[in-house]
Amino acid sequence: PASFGFWCLNLQALVLGIEEIAILGGNYNQIAVEILAEYTPLKLLQSAANQTDEWPLLRGKPVNEHKTMIFVCENYQCQQPVETVEQFRDIISRKHF
């Protein structure tokens, strides 16, 4: 019986995909904490102050010195970045429901 939860998560990954979230900018840590505080199943989150070639999800993203940007991606294809956690929530809710 305990395996049913794992099967459901695998089905959800197949149907909805895995959320790829990249956060870049000076305030990345605070935004990452806010996003991680909420339940978003099957997510991968990477964050940094500047883009880096070490991590594929952070590679080649534009960085603004005065803004922290949140990128929502799927298969490394990202939507337009947003600046606030509220805008991020809106993207996630439209995608899944």
Salt bridges, closest charged atoms under 4 A:
GLU19 OE2 - LYS95 NZ 3.46
GLU19 OE2 - HIS96 NE2 2.52
GLU38 OE2 - ARG89 NH2 2.55
GLU74 OE1 - LYS95 NZ 2.97
GLU83 OE2 - LYS67 NZ 3.41
GLU86 OE2 - ARG89 NH1 3.73
ASP90 OD2 - ARG94 NE 3.28
